[in-house]
C-alpha cells in the first residue's frame, strides 16, 4: 500500500529496521490499529505562548496490563491520568514521545486504520519533514503546516462522524 498526499510520500513498512516492531502474526497490528482508532489520539499541541507545535500520540485505557503489553511492543511511557469525574477506576495513558517510536507505531498501524487515517497521514508527513533536517529543535514551516492540518482534521472529524461501511 502506497499513498501520496500533498507531495510527501507515505509508505507503510518502508523502513528497513524497526526499533519496536509490532508482530505480524495473530493480527496484532490490526488489533492495535482498531484500539488506536477507538481509544487513541494523534494530535498537535501548541506550546504555551509560542507559534510552535509538538506531536502527541497516545493510547488511553483503564487496564494497566493491556497498556504494559502495548508498551513492550510500541515503547513509550505509561502515565496515570487524573479523571475529572469521580470514577473509582484510574484512567491511564500510554504516550509515545520519541519521534522514532511515533513513526514506527503510526507507520505500522496505518494500513489498518479506518477513522484516523487522514490524521495519521499528516502526522507521518510531519515526522518525515522533521527528519529531513537533522539537529534542528524547531519545526520547519512545512512541518508546522502539517500539524496545523492535523489539528483541522481532528476538529472536522469530531463534528462529522462517518458511519462504518461493512
C-alpha positions as CSV (number, residue, x, y, z in Angstrom):
1,X,0.0,0.0,0.0
2,X,1.4,3.4,-1.0
3,X,-0.3,6.7,-0.6
4,X,0.8,10.1,-1.7
5,X,-0.5,13.3,-0.1
6,X,0.5,16.8,-1.0
7,X,3.9,15.9,-2.2
8,X,5.1,13.8,0.7
9,X,5.2,10.0,0.3
10,X,3.5,7.9,2.9
11,X,5.0,4.4,2.7
12,X,3.9,1.9,5.3
13,X,6.7,-0.6,6.1
14,X,9.2,1.4,4.2
15,X,11.9,1.5,6.9
16,X,14.2,-1.5,7.0
17,X,14.8,-1.5,10.7
18,X,12.1,-1.1,13.3
19,X,13.1,-0.5,16.9
20,X,9.9,-1.8,18.3
21,X,8.4,-3.9,15.6
22,X,4.7,-4.9,16.1
23,X,4.4,-8.6,15.4
24,X,2.6,-9.6,12.2
25,X,1.2,-12.9,13.4
26,X,-2.2,-13.0,15.1
27,X,-3.4,-9.7,13.6
28,X,-1.6,-7.8,16.3
29,X,-1.2,-4.7,14.1
30,X,-4.9,-4.7,13.1
31,X,-5.8,-5.1,16.8
32,X,-3.7,-2.2,17.9
33,X,-5.0,-0.1,15.0
34,X,-8.6,-0.8,16.0
35,X,-7.8,0.1,19.6
36,X,-6.0,3.3,18.4
37,X,-8.9,4.2,16.2
38,X,-11.3,3.9,19.2
39,X,-9.3,4.9,22.3
40,X,-6.1,6.6,20.9
41,X,-5.2,10.1,19.8
42,X,-2.8,11.7,17.4
43,X,-2.8,15.5,17.7
44,X,-0.7,18.6,17.6
45,X,-0.4,20.5,20.8
46,X,0.7,24.2,20.7
47,X,3.4,25.3,23.1
48,X,2.2,27.9,25.5
49,X,2.9,31.4,24.3
50,X,4.6,30.2,21.1
51,X,3.6,29.6,17.5
52,X,5.2,26.1,17.6
53,X,3.6,22.7,17.9
54,X,4.6,19.2,19.1
55,X,3.1,15.9,18.1
56,X,1.2,13.7,20.7
57,X,0.5,10.0,20.0
58,X,-1.3,8.3,22.9
59,X,-3.5,5.3,23.8
60,X,-5.9,5.5,26.7
61,X,-7.3,2.7,28.9
62,X,-8.0,1.7,32.5
63,X,-6.4,-1.7,32.1
64,X,-2.8,-1.4,33.2
65,X,-2.0,-4.9,32.0
66,X,-3.1,-4.1,28.4
67,X,-1.1,-0.8,28.4
68,X,2.0,-2.6,29.7
69,X,1.7,-5.2,26.9
70,X,1.3,-2.4,24.3
71,X,4.3,-0.6,25.9
72,X,6.5,-3.7,25.4
73,X,5.6,-3.7,21.7
74,X,5.5,0.1,20.9
75,X,7.7,1.7,23.5
76,X,6.6,4.9,25.3
77,X,5.7,5.6,28.9
78,X,2.5,4.7,30.8
79,X,1.1,7.5,33.0
80,X,-1.8,7.7,35.4
81,X,-4.2,10.3,34.1
82,X,-6.4,12.3,36.6
83,X,-10.1,11.9,35.9
84,X,-12.4,14.9,36.1
85,X,-15.4,12.8,37.2
86,X,-15.4,10.7,40.4
87,X,-14.7,7.3,38.9
88,X,-13.1,4.6,41.0
89,X,-11.0,3.3,38.1
90,X,-7.9,5.2,37.2
91,X,-7.5,6.1,33.6
92,X,-4.1,5.5,32.2
93,X,-2.3,6.7,29.1
94,X,0.5,5.2,27.0
95,X,2.3,8.1,25.4
96,X,4.8,7.8,22.7
97,X,7.1,10.8,23.0
98,X,10.1,9.7,20.9
99,X,9.8,10.6,17.3
100,X,11.1,7.2,16.2
101,X,8.6,5.4,18.4
102,X,5.8,7.6,17.0
103,X,6.9,6.9,13.4
104,X,7.2,3.2,13.9
105,X,3.8,2.8,15.5
106,X,1.9,5.1,13.1
107,X,3.6,3.6,10.1
108,X,2.7,0.0,11.1
109,X,-0.9,0.6,12.1
110,X,-1.6,3.0,9.2
111,X,-2.9,0.3,6.7
112,X,-5.4,-1.0,9.2
113,X,-6.9,2.4,10.3
114,X,-10.4,3.4,9.4
115,X,-11.2,6.6,11.3
116,X,-7.9,8.3,12.0
117,X,-6.2,7.5,8.7
118,X,-6.1,11.1,7.4
119,X,-4.8,12.5,10.7
120,X,-2.1,9.8,10.8
121,X,-1.1,10.8,7.2
122,X,-0.5,14.3,8.4
123,X,1.5,13.1,11.5
124,X,3.7,10.8,9.4
125,X,4.3,13.6,6.9
126,X,5.3,15.9,9.7
127,X,7.8,13.3,11.1
128,X,9.3,12.8,7.6
129,X,9.8,16.5,7.1
130,X,11.3,16.9,10.6
131,X,13.8,14.1,9.8
132,X,15.0,15.7,6.7
133,X,16.7,18.5,8.7
134,X,18.6,16.9,11.5
135,X,19.8,18.7,14.6
136,X,17.0,21.3,14.4
137,X,14.9,21.7,17.5
138,X,12.2,23.8,15.9
139,X,9.6,22.8,13.3
140,X,10.0,24.0,9.7
141,X,7.2,25.9,8.1
142,X,6.3,22.8,6.1
143,X,6.2,20.5,9.2
144,X,4.2,23.2,11.2
145,X,1.7,23.3,8.3
146,X,1.3,19.5,8.6
147,X,0.5,19.9,12.3
148,X,-2.0,22.7,11.6
149,X,-3.7,20.4,9.0
150,X,-3.7,17.6,11.6
151,X,-5.5,19.9,14.1
152,X,-8.0,21.0,11.5
153,X,-8.6,17.3,10.5
154,X,-9.2,16.4,14.2
155,X,-11.7,19.3,14.6
156,X,-13.5,18.4,11.4
157,X,-13.7,14.7,12.4
158,X,-15.1,15.5,15.8
159,X,-18.1,17.1,14.3
160,X,-18.7,14.8,11.4
161,X,-18.6,11.2,12.5
162,X,-18.9,8.9,9.5
163,X,-20.8,5.6,9.8
164,X,-18.8,2.4,9.2
165,X,-19.5,0.6,6.0
166,X,-19.2,-3.1,6.4
